[in-house]
Amino acid sequence: MKRKSKKGNNVKNLGYVKVTAEKVHRRKIFARIVRIVFIFLLMILAVSYFFLYVIFKVGSFTVSLDRNLANDKNIYLSETGKTDDTQKELSAISLDYMDNISKHWISEDVDTEADGSHNGPNYFAYSFYVMNRGSETVNYWYETDIDDSIRNVDKAIRIMIYRNGNPTVYAKRNGTTHEPEVDTKPFYSEDEGIAVLEEREEFTPGSIDRYTVVIWIEGDDPDCLNDLLGGELKMHMDFKEEHIS
């Protein structure tokens, strides 16, 4: 009787071990699947973060030449204006935070105080040069585009462009009256996101144009409301041989 009982216990024990091994195997498979899914999601998040960082980097501002000006006409960009400093694209230092201010708060010598990035308290400032190193007199266009405006922050921004010491301030039309804001030139095409489009004529060989771009949020703008809080802005500037309407 004892033998029979012992044999029965062995059968039960073997059955218990078999069930436990299957559970452990299933758990290992489940853990492996969870690990693979986690790594996959982590990779997606990393790629998404990199993409968003590149596309929506706050305050980023680039200046570039089209191929015809650079390659065919020997027109170059420069942060220093020196003959040995020739580039086809420039990138300014971003401004991580910007509060609304008045134009009167901007440094009076903002156009001449420095080359390259020289941001001030709550405003973006970038100075650079366009140089004609070729043998032809050319006409070129410069265009400033708003690539992205989160929370419609572009409603209250001002873009002041100095060309050879002469400033022009650009802004969106008043949201209520649709008239140009005081002392500003309205954006060229709000629907297409083109803030500035101007022609530079008779750019002779050896000439150098100095540009300073200043951007701020105008506190006296009627559209400068709390709804703009948390907004972001991305812009760029292009120099082209010709403009196609």
C-alpha positions as CSV (number, residue, x, y, z in Angstrom):
1,M,0.0,0.0,0.0
2,K,2.8,2.4,0.8
3,R,4.5,1.7,-2.5
4,K,1.3,2.4,-4.3
5,S,0.8,5.6,-2.4
6,K,4.4,6.6,-3.1
7,K,4.0,6.0,-6.8
8,G,0.9,8.1,-6.9
9,N,2.7,11.0,-5.2
10,N,5.5,10.8,-7.8
11,V,3.0,11.1,-10.6
12,K,1.4,14.1,-9.0
13,N,4.8,15.7,-8.4
14,L,5.9,15.1,-12.0
15,G,2.7,16.7,-13.2
16,Y,3.3,19.7,-11.0
17,V,6.8,20.2,-12.4
18,K,5.5,19.9,-16.0
19,V,2.9,22.7,-15.5
20,T,5.4,24.9,-13.8
21,A,7.9,24.6,-16.7
22,E,5.3,25.5,-19.2
23,K,4.4,28.6,-17.2
24,V,8.0,29.7,-17.0
25,H,8.5,29.2,-20.7
26,R,5.4,31.3,-21.4
27,R,6.6,34.0,-19.1
28,K,10.0,34.1,-20.8
29,I,8.3,34.5,-24.2
30,F,6.0,37.2,-22.9
31,A,9.0,39.1,-21.3
32,R,10.9,38.8,-24.6
33,I,7.9,40.2,-26.5
34,V,7.5,43.1,-24.0
35,R,11.2,43.9,-24.3
36,I,11.1,44.0,-28.1
37,V,8.0,46.2,-28.1
38,F,9.6,48.5,-25.5
39,I,12.8,48.9,-27.6
40,F,10.7,49.5,-30.7
41,L,8.6,52.2,-29.0
42,L,11.8,53.8,-27.6
43,M,13.3,54.0,-31.1
44,I,10.1,55.6,-32.4
45,L,10.2,58.2,-29.6
46,A,13.9,59.0,-30.3
47,V,13.3,59.5,-34.0
48,S,10.2,61.6,-33.3
49,Y,12.1,63.8,-30.8
50,F,14.9,64.3,-33.3
51,F,12.5,65.2,-36.0
52,L,10.5,67.7,-33.9
53,Y,13.8,69.2,-32.6
54,V,15.0,69.9,-36.1
55,I,11.6,71.2,-37.4
56,F,10.4,73.1,-34.4
57,K,13.5,74.4,-32.8
58,V,12.5,77.5,-30.9
59,G,13.7,80.8,-32.5
60,S,15.9,79.1,-35.1
61,F,16.8,81.3,-38.0
62,T,18.7,80.4,-41.2
63,V,19.9,82.5,-44.1
64,S,20.6,80.8,-47.5
65,L,21.5,81.5,-51.1
66,D,19.9,79.9,-54.1
67,R,22.1,77.9,-56.4
68,N,22.2,80.4,-59.2
69,L,23.5,83.3,-57.1
70,A,26.1,81.1,-55.4
71,N,27.4,79.1,-58.3
72,D,26.7,81.2,-61.4
73,K,27.0,84.7,-60.1
74,N,29.6,84.3,-57.3
75,I,27.4,85.9,-54.7
76,Y,28.2,84.9,-51.1
77,L,27.1,85.3,-47.5
78,S,29.4,86.1,-44.6
79,E,29.1,86.8,-40.9
80,T,32.2,89.1,-41.0
81,G,32.3,90.7,-44.5
82,K,35.9,89.5,-45.0
83,T,36.9,88.2,-48.4
84,D,38.1,84.9,-46.9
85,D,34.8,84.3,-45.1
86,T,32.4,83.1,-47.8
87,Q,29.4,80.9,-47.1
88,K,26.2,79.7,-48.8
89,E,24.2,79.3,-45.6
90,L,24.3,80.9,-42.2
91,S,22.6,79.9,-39.0
92,A,21.9,82.3,-36.1
93,I,21.9,81.5,-32.4
94,S,18.4,80.7,-31.3
95,L,16.5,82.6,-28.6
96,D,14.9,80.2,-26.1
97,Y,12.5,82.7,-24.5
98,M,10.9,86.0,-25.7
99,D,8.6,88.3,-23.7
100,N,6.7,91.2,-25.3
101,I,8.6,94.5,-25.4
102,S,8.5,97.9,-27.2
103,K,10.7,98.8,-30.1
104,H,12.1,101.6,-27.9
105,W,13.7,99.0,-25.6
106,I,15.9,97.7,-28.4
107,S,19.5,99.0,-28.5
108,E,19.8,102.1,-30.7
109,D,23.0,100.7,-32.3
110,V,21.6,97.2,-32.8
111,D,22.5,97.4,-36.5
112,T,26.2,98.2,-35.9
113,E,27.0,96.8,-32.5
114,A,28.2,93.4,-33.7
115,D,28.4,90.9,-36.5
116,G,26.6,87.5,-36.3
117,S,24.2,86.8,-33.4
118,H,23.9,89.6,-30.8
119,N,20.5,88.9,-29.2
120,G,19.3,91.3,-26.6
121,P,16.8,91.0,-23.7
122,N,13.7,89.6,-25.3
123,Y,14.7,90.3,-28.9
124,F,16.5,88.4,-31.7
125,A,19.3,90.2,-33.6
126,Y,21.5,88.8,-36.3
127,S,23.9,90.7,-38.6
128,F,25.5,89.4,-41.8
129,Y,26.8,90.4,-45.2
130,V,26.0,89.7,-48.9
131,M,29.1,90.0,-51.1
132,N,29.3,90.2,-54.9
133,R,32.6,88.4,-55.7
134,G,31.7,88.0,-59.4
135,S,32.1,90.1,-62.5
136,E,28.4,90.9,-63.2
137,T,26.0,93.4,-61.9
138,V,23.0,91.5,-60.6
139,N,19.5,92.1,-59.1
140,Y,18.5,89.8,-56.3
141,W,15.5,89.3,-54.1
142,Y,15.5,88.6,-50.3
143,E,12.6,86.8,-48.8
144,T,11.7,86.1,-45.1
145,D,9.3,83.3,-44.6
146,I,7.5,82.1,-41.5
147,D,7.8,78.4,-41.5
148,D,5.8,77.7,-38.3
149,S,3.8,79.8,-35.9
150,I,2.4,78.1,-32.8
151,R,-0.5,79.8,-31.0
152,N,-0.5,82.5,-33.8
153,V,2.4,84.3,-32.2
154,D,3.1,85.9,-35.6
155,K,0.1,88.2,-35.0
156,A,2.2,90.4,-32.8
157,I,5.8,90.0,-34.0
158,R,7.8,92.7,-35.6
159,I,10.6,92.0,-38.2
160,M,13.0,94.9,-38.6
161,I,15.5,94.5,-41.4
162,Y,18.4,97.0,-41.8
163,R,19.9,97.0,-45.3
164,N,23.0,99.1,-45.4
165,G,21.8,101.1,-42.3
166,N,18.3,101.7,-43.5
167,P,15.6,100.0,-41.4
168,T,12.2,98.8,-42.4
169,V,9.7,97.3,-39.9
170,Y,7.3,94.6,-41.1
171,A,4.2,93.2,-39.3
172,K,0.9,91.5,-39.9
173,R,-2.1,93.7,-40.6
174,N,-4.3,94.6,-37.6
175,G,-6.6,91.6,-36.8
176,T,-9.6,93.9,-36.4
177,T,-9.2,96.7,-38.9
178,H,-7.0,94.8,-41.4
179,E,-5.0,98.0,-41.8
180,P,-1.2,98.1,-41.5
181,E,0.1,98.5,-38.0
182,V,1.5,101.9,-37.1
183,D,5.0,102.6,-38.7
184,T,5.1,99.2,-40.3
185,K,5.0,97.7,-43.8
186,P,2.4,94.8,-43.9
187,F,3.6,91.2,-44.6
188,Y,3.9,90.5,-48.3
189,S,1.6,87.4,-48.2
190,E,0.1,86.2,-45.0
191,D,-1.6,83.3,-46.7
192,E,1.7,82.0,-48.0
193,G,3.7,82.8,-44.9
194,I,5.9,85.3,-46.7
195,A,6.6,88.1,-44.4
196,V,9.2,90.0,-46.5
197,L,9.9,90.1,-50.2
198,E,12.1,92.9,-51.5
199,E,14.3,93.5,-54.5
200,R,17.9,94.7,-54.4
201,E,18.8,96.3,-57.8
202,E,22.1,97.0,-59.4
203,F,24.3,95.0,-57.0
204,T,27.7,95.7,-58.7
205,P,30.9,93.6,-58.6
206,G,32.8,94.1,-55.4
207,S,29.8,95.5,-53.5
208,I,29.0,94.4,-50.0
209,D,25.5,94.7,-48.5
210,R,25.1,94.6,-44.7
211,Y,21.9,93.2,-43.2
212,T,20.7,93.1,-39.6
213,V,17.5,91.2,-38.8
214,V,15.7,92.1,-35.5
215,I,12.7,90.2,-34.3
216,W,10.5,90.9,-31.3
217,I,7.0,90.6,-29.9
218,E,5.5,94.1,-29.9
219,G,3.7,94.7,-26.6
220,D,1.8,97.7,-28.0
221,D,0.3,95.6,-30.8
222,P,-3.5,95.2,-30.3
223,D,-3.2,91.5,-31.1
224,C,-0.6,90.9,-28.3
225,L,-2.9,89.1,-26.0
226,N,-2.6,86.3,-23.4
227,D,-3.6,83.8,-26.1
228,L,-0.1,84.0,-27.5
229,L,1.5,82.7,-24.3
230,G,3.5,79.6,-25.0
231,G,3.8,80.3,-28.7
232,E,6.8,79.4,-30.8
233,L,8.1,80.7,-34.1
234,K,10.4,79.4,-36.8
235,M,11.6,81.5,-39.7
236,H,14.2,81.6,-42.4
237,M,15.6,84.1,-45.0
238,D,16.4,83.3,-48.6
239,F,18.4,85.3,-51.2
240,K,17.3,84.5,-54.8
241,E,18.4,85.6,-58.2
242,E,14.8,86.2,-59.4
243,H,11.4,86.0,-57.9
244,I,8.7,84.0,-59.7
245,S,5.2,85.3,-58.9
